[in-house]
Amino acid sequence: MGEVTKTKTEDRSKTASFIRGIQKEYSKISWTSSEDVVKQTSAV
C-alpha cells in the first residue's frame, strides 16, 4: 500500500515539473511569435 502512495506522489511531481516545462516553452514560443508579429507589422 505504501508503494502505491509513493508512486502516485512521484507521478504527481513528475507531471508538475512536466507542466512547468511546457509552460516555460510555451511562454518562450508566445514571446517570440508576438515579436515576429510586431516585426511583420512594422515591415508592412
PDBQT receptor file of N, H, CA, C and O in Angstrom, charges set to zero:
ATOM      1  N   MET A   1       0.832  -1.199   0.000  1.00  0.00    +0.000 N 
ATOM      2  CA  MET A   1       0.000   0.000   0.000  1.00  0.00    +0.000 C 
ATOM      3  C   MET A   1       0.871   1.254   0.000  1.00  0.00    +0.000 C 
ATOM      4  O   MET A   1       0.587   2.218  -0.712  1.00  0.00    +0.000 OA
ATOM      5  N   GLY A   2       1.929   1.233   0.802  1.00  0.00    +0.000 N 
ATOM      6  H   GLY A   2       2.160   0.450   1.380  1.00  0.00    +0.000 HD
ATOM      7  CA  GLY A   2       2.815   2.396   0.867  1.00  0.00    +0.000 C 
ATOM      8  C   GLY A   2       3.478   2.677  -0.470  1.00  0.00    +0.000 C 
ATOM      9  O   GLY A   2       3.724   3.830  -0.825  1.00  0.00    +0.000 OA
ATOM     10  N   GLU A   3       3.767   1.605  -1.211  1.00  0.00    +0.000 N 
ATOM     11  H   GLU A   3       3.567   0.669  -0.922  1.00  0.00    +0.000 HD
ATOM     12  CA  GLU A   3       4.405   1.773  -2.521  1.00  0.00    +0.000 C 
ATOM     13  C   GLU A   3       3.502   2.541  -3.481  1.00  0.00    +0.000 C 
ATOM     14  O   GLU A   3       3.963   3.413  -4.217  1.00  0.00    +0.000 OA
ATOM     15  N   VAL A   4       2.224   2.212  -3.466  1.00  0.00    +0.000 N 
ATOM     16  H   VAL A   4       1.850   1.504  -2.868  1.00  0.00    +0.000 HD
ATOM     17  CA  VAL A   4       1.273   2.858  -4.370  1.00  0.00    +0.000 C 
ATOM     18  C   VAL A   4       1.238   4.356  -4.106  1.00  0.00    +0.000 C 
ATOM     19  O   VAL A   4       1.276   5.161  -5.037  1.00  0.00    +0.000 OA
ATOM     20  N   THR A   5       1.165   4.726  -2.826  1.00  0.00    +0.000 N 
ATOM     21  H   THR A   5       1.135   4.073  -2.070  1.00  0.00    +0.000 HD
ATOM     22  CA  THR A   5       1.121   6.145  -2.464  1.00  0.00    +0.000 C 
ATOM     23  C   THR A   5       2.376   6.844  -2.939  1.00  0.00    +0.000 C 
ATOM     24  O   THR A   5       2.323   7.953  -3.469  1.00  0.00    +0.000 OA
ATOM     25  N   LYS A   6       3.516   6.179  -2.743  1.00  0.00    +0.000 N 
ATOM     26  H   LYS A   6       3.559   5.278  -2.312  1.00  0.00    +0.000 HD
ATOM     27  CA  LYS A   6       4.794   6.770  -3.150  1.00  0.00    +0.000 C 
ATOM     28  C   LYS A   6       4.808   7.021  -4.657  1.00  0.00    +0.000 C 
ATOM     29  O   LYS A   6       5.216   8.087  -5.118  1.00  0.00    +0.000 OA
ATOM     30  N   THR A   7       4.357   6.024  -5.411  1.00  0.00    +0.000 N 
ATOM     31  H   THR A   7       4.026   5.158  -5.036  1.00  0.00    +0.000 HD
ATOM     32  CA  THR A   7       4.354   6.150  -6.868  1.00  0.00    +0.000 C 
ATOM     33  C   THR A   7       3.448   7.288  -7.304  1.00  0.00    +0.000 C 
ATOM     34  O   THR A   7       3.796   8.053  -8.205  1.00  0.00    +0.000 OA
ATOM     35  N   LYS A   8       2.289   7.405  -6.671  1.00  0.00    +0.000 N 
ATOM     36  H   LYS A   8       2.006   6.784  -5.940  1.00  0.00    +0.000 HD
ATOM     37  CA  LYS A   8       1.358   8.472  -7.036  1.00  0.00    +0.000 C 
ATOM     38  C   LYS A   8       2.002   9.829  -6.799  1.00  0.00    +0.000 C 
ATOM     39  O   LYS A   8       1.883  10.734  -7.625  1.00  0.00    +0.000 OA
ATOM     40  N   THR A   9       2.685   9.968  -5.665  1.00  0.00    +0.000 N 
ATOM     41  H   THR A   9       2.781   9.233  -4.994  1.00  0.00    +0.000 HD
ATOM     42  CA  THR A   9       3.338  11.242  -5.353  1.00  0.00    +0.000 C 
ATOM     43  C   THR A   9       4.420  11.539  -6.375  1.00  0.00    +0.000 C 
ATOM     44  O   THR A   9       4.552  12.676  -6.830  1.00  0.00    +0.000 OA
ATOM     45  N   GLU A  10       5.195  10.524  -6.740  1.00  0.00    +0.000 N 
ATOM     46  H   GLU A  10       5.088   9.601  -6.371  1.00  0.00    +0.000 HD
ATOM     47  CA  GLU A  10       6.250  10.708  -7.740  1.00  0.00    +0.000 C 
ATOM     48  C   GLU A  10       5.645  11.121  -9.073  1.00  0.00    +0.000 C 
ATOM     49  O   GLU A  10       6.139  12.034  -9.736  1.00  0.00    +0.000 OA
ATOM     50  N   ASP A  11       4.568  10.440  -9.460  1.00  0.00    +0.000 N 
ATOM     51  H   ASP A  11       4.167   9.699  -8.921  1.00  0.00    +0.000 HD
ATOM     52  CA  ASP A  11       3.892  10.775 -10.718  1.00  0.00    +0.000 C 
ATOM     53  C   ASP A  11       3.421  12.216 -10.697  1.00  0.00    +0.000 C 
ATOM     54  O   ASP A  11       3.554  12.943 -11.682  1.00  0.00    +0.000 OA
ATOM     55  N   ARG A  12       2.864  12.624  -9.552  1.00  0.00    +0.000 N 
ATOM     56  H   ARG A  12       2.756  12.034  -8.752  1.00  0.00    +0.000 HD
ATOM     57  CA  ARG A  12       2.334  13.975  -9.459  1.00  0.00    +0.000 C 
ATOM     58  C   ARG A  12       3.449  14.994  -9.611  1.00  0.00    +0.000 C 
ATOM     59  O   ARG A  12       3.283  15.990 -10.315  1.00  0.00    +0.000 OA
ATOM     60  N   SER A  13       4.583  14.760  -8.963  1.00  0.00    +0.000 N 
ATOM     61  H   SER A  13       4.718  13.951  -8.391  1.00  0.00    +0.000 HD
ATOM     62  CA  SER A  13       5.693  15.710  -9.065  1.00  0.00    +0.000 C 
ATOM     63  C   SER A  13       6.276  15.695 -10.468  1.00  0.00    +0.000 C 
ATOM     64  O   SER A  13       6.696  16.732 -10.982  1.00  0.00    +0.000 OA
ATOM     65  N   LYS A  14       6.302  14.515 -11.091  1.00  0.00    +0.000 N 
ATOM     66  H   LYS A  14       5.961  13.673 -10.674  1.00  0.00    +0.000 HD
ATOM     67  CA  LYS A  14       6.772  14.425 -12.482  1.00  0.00    +0.000 C 
ATOM     68  C   LYS A  14       5.855  15.235 -13.381  1.00  0.00    +0.000 C 
ATOM     69  O   LYS A  14       6.314  16.008 -14.222  1.00  0.00    +0.000 OA
ATOM     70  N   THR A  15       4.553  15.052 -13.196  1.00  0.00    +0.000 N 
ATOM     71  H   THR A  15       4.180  14.424 -12.513  1.00  0.00    +0.000 HD
ATOM     72  CA  THR A  15       3.570  15.783 -14.001  1.00  0.00    +0.000 C 
ATOM     73  C   THR A  15       3.717  17.275 -13.778  1.00  0.00    +0.000 C 
ATOM     74  O   THR A  15       3.657  18.057 -14.726  1.00  0.00    +0.000 OA
ATOM     75  N   ALA A  16       3.908  17.674 -12.527  1.00  0.00    +0.000 N 
ATOM     76  H   ALA A  16       3.957  17.039 -11.756  1.00  0.00    +0.000 HD
ATOM     77  CA  ALA A  16       4.038  19.094 -12.199  1.00  0.00    +0.000 C 
ATOM     78  C   ALA A  16       5.245  19.695 -12.898  1.00  0.00    +0.000 C 
ATOM     79  O   ALA A  16       5.148  20.769 -13.492  1.00  0.00    +0.000 OA
ATOM     80  N   SER A  17       6.385  19.013 -12.833  1.00  0.00    +0.000 N 
ATOM     81  H   SER A  17       6.464  18.141 -12.350  1.00  0.00    +0.000 HD
ATOM     82  CA  SER A  17       7.590  19.529 -13.480  1.00  0.00    +0.000 C 
ATOM     83  C   SER A  17       7.433  19.507 -14.994  1.00  0.00    +0.000 C 
ATOM     84  O   SER A  17       7.955  20.377 -15.691  1.00  0.00    +0.000 OA
ATOM     85  N   PHE A  18       6.710  18.506 -15.504  1.00  0.00    +0.000 N 
ATOM     86  H   PHE A  18       6.286  17.799 -14.938  1.00  0.00    +0.000 HD
ATOM     87  CA  PHE A  18       6.454  18.406 -16.944  1.00  0.00    +0.000 C 
ATOM     88  C   PHE A  18       5.622  19.598 -17.403  1.00  0.00    +0.000 C 
ATOM     89  O   PHE A  18       5.928  20.234 -18.411  1.00  0.00    +0.000 OA
ATOM     90  N   ILE A  19       4.558  19.893 -16.644  1.00  0.00    +0.000 N 
ATOM     91  H   ILE A  19       4.309  19.376 -15.825  1.00  0.00    +0.000 HD
ATOM     92  CA  ILE A  19       3.691  21.031 -16.977  1.00  0.00    +0.000 C 
ATOM     93  C   ILE A  19       4.486  22.325 -16.895  1.00  0.00    +0.000 C 
ATOM     94  O   ILE A  19       4.338  23.213 -17.735  1.00  0.00    +0.000 OA
ATOM     95  N   ARG A  20       5.335  22.423 -15.870  1.00  0.00    +0.000 N 
ATOM     96  H   ARG A  20       5.455  21.702 -15.187  1.00  0.00    +0.000 HD
ATOM     97  CA  ARG A  20       6.146  23.626 -15.705  1.00  0.00    +0.000 C 
ATOM     98  C   ARG A  20       7.047  23.810 -16.918  1.00  0.00    +0.000 C 
ATOM     99  O   ARG A  20       7.212  24.925 -17.413  1.00  0.00    +0.000 OA
ATOM    100  N   GLY A  21       7.628  22.713 -17.395  1.00  0.00    +0.000 N 
ATOM    101  H   GLY A  21       7.494  21.807 -16.993  1.00  0.00    +0.000 HD
ATOM    102  CA  GLY A  21       8.488  22.776 -18.572  1.00  0.00    +0.000 C 
ATOM    103  C   GLY A  21       7.716  23.223 -19.800  1.00  0.00    +0.000 C 
ATOM    104  O   GLY A  21       8.202  24.031 -20.591  1.00  0.00    +0.000 OA
ATOM    105  N   ILE A  22       6.501  22.688 -19.954  1.00  0.00    +0.000 N 
ATOM    106  H   ILE A  22       6.107  22.031 -19.311  1.00  0.00    +0.000 HD
ATOM    107  CA  ILE A  22       5.659  23.080 -21.092  1.00  0.00    +0.000 C 
ATOM    108  C   ILE A  22       5.344  24.564 -21.015  1.00  0.00    +0.000 C 
ATOM    109  O   ILE A  22       5.432  25.273 -22.017  1.00  0.00    +0.000 OA
ATOM    110  N   GLN A  23       4.976  25.038 -19.822  1.00  0.00    +0.000 N 
ATOM    111  H   GLN A  23       4.905  24.462 -19.008  1.00  0.00    +0.000 HD
ATOM    112  CA  GLN A  23       4.635  26.452 -19.660  1.00  0.00    +0.000 C 
ATOM    113  C   GLN A  23       5.829  27.323 -20.005  1.00  0.00    +0.000 C 
ATOM    114  O   GLN A  23       5.680  28.373 -20.628  1.00  0.00    +0.000 OA
ATOM    115  N   LYS A  24       7.026  26.881 -19.595  1.00  0.00    +0.000 N 
ATOM    116  H   LYS A  24       7.148  26.027 -19.088  1.00  0.00    +0.000 HD
ATOM    117  CA  LYS A  24       8.241  27.645 -19.894  1.00  0.00    +0.000 C 
ATOM    118  C   LYS A  24       8.435  27.728 -21.405  1.00  0.00    +0.000 C 
ATOM    119  O   LYS A  24       8.681  28.802 -21.954  1.00  0.00    +0.000 OA
ATOM    120  N   GLU A  25       8.317  26.560 -22.076  1.00  0.00    +0.000 N 
ATOM    121  H   GLU A  25       8.117  25.688 -21.630  1.00  0.00    +0.000 HD
ATOM    122  CA  GLU A  25       8.460  26.517 -23.531  1.00  0.00    +0.000 C 
ATOM    123  C   GLU A  25       7.386  27.360 -24.200  1.00  0.00    +0.000 C 
ATOM    124  O   GLU A  25       7.661  28.090 -25.153  1.00  0.00    +0.000 OA
ATOM    125  N   TYR A  26       6.156  27.253 -23.693  1.00  0.00    +0.000 N 
ATOM    126  H   TYR A  26       5.933  26.660 -22.920  1.00  0.00    +0.000 HD
ATOM    127  CA  TYR A  26       5.041  27.967 -24.304  1.00  0.00    +0.000 C 
ATOM    128  C   TYR A  26       5.244  29.473 -24.185  1.00  0.00    +0.000 C 
ATOM    129  O   TYR A  26       4.994  30.207 -25.141  1.00  0.00    +0.000 OA
ATOM    130  N   SER A  27       5.695  29.939 -23.023  1.00  0.00    +0.000 N 
ATOM    131  H   SER A  27       5.899  29.342 -22.247  1.00  0.00    +0.000 HD
ATOM    132  CA  SER A  27       5.910  31.379 -22.853  1.00  0.00    +0.000 C 
ATOM    133  C   SER A  27       7.021  31.843 -23.779  1.00  0.00    +0.000 C 
ATOM    134  O   SER A  27       6.981  32.963 -24.289  1.00  0.00    +0.000 OA
ATOM    135  N   LYS A  28       8.023  30.980 -24.001  1.00  0.00    +0.000 N 
ATOM    136  H   LYS A  28       8.055  30.070 -23.587  1.00  0.00    +0.000 HD
ATOM    137  CA  LYS A  28       9.097  31.312 -24.940  1.00  0.00    +0.000 C 
ATOM    138  C   LYS A  28       8.513  31.450 -26.348  1.00  0.00    +0.000 C 
ATOM    139  O   LYS A  28       8.803  32.410 -27.063  1.00  0.00    +0.000 OA
ATOM    140  N   ILE A  29       7.683  30.469 -26.733  1.00  0.00    +0.000 N 
ATOM    141  H   ILE A  29       7.448  29.690 -26.152  1.00  0.00    +0.000 HD
ATOM    142  CA  ILE A  29       7.087  30.453 -28.073  1.00  0.00    +0.000 C 
ATOM    143  C   ILE A  29       6.188  31.665 -28.277  1.00  0.00    +0.000 C 
ATOM    144  O   ILE A  29       6.298  32.359 -29.287  1.00  0.00    +0.000 OA
ATOM    145  N   SER A  30       5.295  31.923 -27.316  1.00  0.00    +0.000 N 
ATOM    146  H   SER A  30       5.206  31.359 -26.496  1.00  0.00    +0.000 HD
ATOM    147  CA  SER A  30       4.360  33.040 -27.467  1.00  0.00    +0.000 C 
ATOM    148  C   SER A  30       5.125  34.359 -27.483  1.00  0.00    +0.000 C 
ATOM    149  O   SER A  30       4.724  35.303 -28.163  1.00  0.00    +0.000 OA
ATOM    150  N   TRP A  31       6.233  34.427 -26.731  1.00  0.00    +0.000 N 
ATOM    151  H   TRP A  31       6.559  33.660 -26.178  1.00  0.00    +0.000 HD
ATOM    152  CA  TRP A  31       7.050  35.641 -26.709  1.00  0.00    +0.000 C 
ATOM    153  C   TRP A  31       7.655  35.885 -28.084  1.00  0.00    +0.000 C 
ATOM    154  O   TRP A  31       7.596  37.002 -28.600  1.00  0.00    +0.000 OA
ATOM    155  N   THR A  32       8.234  34.853 -28.680  1.00  0.00    +0.000 N 
ATOM    156  H   THR A  32       8.282  33.946 -28.261  1.00  0.00    +0.000 HD
ATOM    157  CA  THR A  32       8.864  35.010 -29.990  1.00  0.00    +0.000 C 
ATOM    158  C   THR A  32       7.818  35.256 -31.068  1.00  0.00    +0.000 C 
ATOM    159  O   THR A  32       8.048  36.055 -31.975  1.00  0.00    +0.000 OA
ATOM    160  N   SER A  33       6.673  34.584 -30.984  1.00  0.00    +0.000 N 
ATOM    161  H   SER A  33       6.486  33.935 -30.247  1.00  0.00    +0.000 HD
ATOM    162  CA  SER A  33       5.651  34.770 -32.015  1.00  0.00    +0.000 C 
ATOM    163  C   SER A  33       5.094  36.187 -31.957  1.00  0.00    +0.000 C 
ATOM    164  O   SER A  33       4.804  36.771 -33.001  1.00  0.00    +0.000 OA
ATOM    165  N   SER A  34       4.940  36.751 -30.769  1.00  0.00    +0.000 N 
ATOM    166  H   SER A  34       5.175  36.277 -29.920  1.00  0.00    +0.000 HD
ATOM    167  CA  SER A  34       4.451  38.130 -30.678  1.00  0.00    +0.000 C 
ATOM    168  C   SER A  34       5.500  39.088 -31.219  1.00  0.00    +0.000 C 
ATOM    169  O   SER A  34       5.156  40.100 -31.830  1.00  0.00    +0.000 OA
ATOM    170  N   GLU A  35       6.776  38.785 -31.005  1.00  0.00    +0.000 N 
ATOM    171  H   GLU A  35       7.056  37.963 -30.509  1.00  0.00    +0.000 HD
ATOM    172  CA  GLU A  35       7.849  39.610 -31.568  1.00  0.00    +0.000 C 
ATOM    173  C   GLU A  35       7.803  39.536 -33.089  1.00  0.00    +0.000 C 
ATOM    174  O   GLU A  35       7.957  40.549 -33.771  1.00  0.00    +0.000 OA
ATOM    175  N   ASP A  36       7.591  38.331 -33.620  1.00  0.00    +0.000 N 
ATOM    176  H   ASP A  36       7.466  37.508 -33.066  1.00  0.00    +0.000 HD
ATOM    177  CA  ASP A  36       7.501  38.142 -35.070  1.00  0.00    +0.000 C 
ATOM    178  C   ASP A  36       6.344  38.949 -35.643  1.00  0.00    +0.000 C 
ATOM    179  O   ASP A  36       6.476  39.568 -36.699  1.00  0.00    +0.000 OA
ATOM    180  N   VAL A  37       5.219  38.942 -34.954  1.00  0.00    +0.000 N 
ATOM    181  H   VAL A  37       5.111  38.439 -34.096  1.00  0.00    +0.000 HD
ATOM    182  CA  VAL A  37       4.048  39.696 -35.412  1.00  0.00    +0.000 C 
ATOM    183  C   VAL A  37       4.393  41.178 -35.477  1.00  0.00    +0.000 C 
ATOM    184  O   VAL A  37       4.033  41.863 -36.434  1.00  0.00    +0.000 OA
ATOM    185  N   VAL A  38       5.088  41.669 -34.462  1.00  0.00    +0.000 N 
ATOM    186  H   VAL A  38       5.380  41.112 -33.685  1.00  0.00    +0.000 HD
ATOM    187  CA  VAL A  38       5.478  43.082 -34.438  1.00  0.00    +0.000 C 
ATOM    188  C   VAL A  38       6.394  43.381 -35.618  1.00  0.00    +0.000 C 
ATOM    189  O   VAL A  38       6.237  44.400 -36.290  1.00  0.00    +0.000 OA
ATOM    190  N   LYS A  39       7.352  42.488 -35.867  1.00  0.00    +0.000 N 
ATOM    191  H   LYS A  39       7.479  41.660 -35.321  1.00  0.00    +0.000 HD
ATOM    192  CA  LYS A  39       8.276  42.671 -36.995  1.00  0.00    +0.000 C 
ATOM    193  C   LYS A  39       7.504  42.706 -38.312  1.00  0.00    +0.000 C 
ATOM    194  O   LYS A  39       7.732  43.576 -39.153  1.00  0.00    +0.000 OA
ATOM    195  N   GLN A  40       6.588  41.750 -38.483  1.00  0.00    +0.000 N 
ATOM    196  H   GLN A  40       6.403  41.044 -37.800  1.00  0.00    +0.000 HD
ATOM    197  CA  GLN A  40       5.807  41.678 -39.720  1.00  0.00    +0.000 C 
ATOM    198  C   GLN A  40       4.964  42.939 -39.893  1.00  0.00    +0.000 C 
ATOM    199  O   GLN A  40       4.861  43.478 -40.995  1.00  0.00    +0.000 OA
ATOM    200  N   THR A  41       4.367  43.400 -38.807  1.00  0.00    +0.000 N 
ATOM    201  H   THR A  41       4.450  42.961 -37.912  1.00  0.00    +0.000 HD
ATOM    202  CA  THR A  41       3.509  44.586 -38.881  1.00  0.00    +0.000 C 
ATOM    203  C   THR A  41       4.333  45.809 -39.252  1.00  0.00    +0.000 C 
ATOM    204  O   THR A  41       3.915  46.613 -40.086  1.00  0.00    +0.000 OA
ATOM    205  N   SER A  42       5.497  45.951 -38.638  1.00  0.00    +0.000 N 
ATOM    206  H   SER A  42       5.835  45.298 -37.960  1.00  0.00    +0.000 HD
ATOM    207  CA  SER A  42       6.329  47.120 -38.930  1.00  0.00    +0.000 C 
ATOM    208  C   SER A  42       6.953  46.997 -40.320  1.00  0.00    +0.000 C 
ATOM    209  O   SER A  42       7.274  48.006 -40.947  1.00  0.00    +0.000 OA
ATOM    210  N   ALA A  43       7.127  45.758 -40.807  1.00  0.00    +0.000 N 
ATOM    211  H   ALA A  43       6.866  44.938 -40.298  1.00  0.00    +0.000 HD
ATOM    212  CA  ALA A  43       7.677  45.551 -42.150  1.00  0.00    +0.000 C 
ATOM    213  C   ALA A  43       6.673  46.022 -43.196  1.00  0.00    +0.000 C 
ATOM    214  O   ALA A  43       7.060  46.552 -44.238  1.00  0.00    +0.000 OA
ATOM    215  N   VAL A  44       5.400  45.833 -42.922  1.00  0.00    +0.000 N 
ATOM    216  H   VAL A  44       5.085  45.404 -42.076  1.00  0.00    +0.000 HD
ATOM    217  CA  VAL A  44       4.337  46.273 -43.841  1.00  0.00    +0.000 C 
ATOM    218  C   VAL A  44       4.190  47.772 -43.687  1.00  0.00    +0.000 C 
ATOM    219  O   VAL A  44       3.356  48.382 -44.357  1.00  0.00    +0.000 OA
TER     220      VAL A  44
